[in-house]
């Protein structure tokens, strides 16, 4: 049997399935800007972070920092660890993830499913322990001559999103006016935004962080959003380019989680909690823009990993995260499913108007 060509729809490695995630247009209320979700949960491991995990590994391989049978170490809240665990299993590496009790239980189970070793640090009360994680990962790598991917300061993190920018331009050309995304390590928002700015110099880049994160200043406070933000006492990574980000916004846990729940129940779109916060802020902003504007929202992951938290009624109530105000506001920002007209189709256009695949 002849080898499968690289352009074939049949792939030979799971990592070859990374990318080409779909775009979904939200049914915004009349006279607002167009809001498009880049649904990164359609990547392997269900997250955008698989893009940068692959890039960091492949750059390390090319530089001779990671060889056959090598050992990878990372401090992670979950999605980066899932990506690295998948790649380690695919390529025969050992992977150790240093995690804390703030991480989603399903993300930890996922890493173990790929054969990762987990070292848990920090308090059992569920608080973030980013500084402890990083210190442990660094020490482990030094003691065992392992490769610490160091996602907060590794240029490969941001480089991994150049393909995402290419996909957006393939779908939309230069008709992108605003890019919204969580900041976190800075990789996805700054990597995508910098690549787009080379072609769209007037693009406005908006970063969204949890209330309590110190990335946009302040003393910091506890928050429940996972996979984004920087808690008090943790180092702000070198990949965050403040000159690139035009505006920094903060979103509460209630705003983020109620948006994720609203989208699932009213529009059948299941996104993660921090993604809900980015979408909430993008929808608010879209209402103030001309109808001809296009807002792209980077949706890092889906909601399947948050069924025990964000989508758990008892957990929401126990943490006092319900907000009728947010639900009423979303009612005004989005058309209800019953009021939307069905998409028009013709022999030349048989794809639904609300779903556009890159």
Buried (B, 14 or more C-beta within 10 A) or exposed (E): EEEEEEEEEEEEEBBBEBBEBBBBBBBBBEEBBBBBBBBBBBBBBBBBBBBBBBBBBBBBBEEEEBEEEBBBBBBBBBBBBBBBBBBBBBBEBBBBBBBBBBBBBBBBEBBEEBEBBBBBBBEEEEEBBBBBBBBBBBEBBEEEEBBBBBBBBBBBBBBBBBBBBBBBBEBBEEBBBBBBBBBBBBBBBBBBBBBBBEEBEEBBBBBBBBBBBBBBEEEBEBBBBBBBBBBBEBEBBEBBBEEBBEBBBBBBBBBBBBBBBBBBEBBEBBBBBBBBBBBBBBBBBBBEBEEEBBBBBBBBBBBBBBBEBBBEEEBBEEBEBBBEEBBEBBEEBBBEEEEEEEEEEEEEEEEEBEEBEB
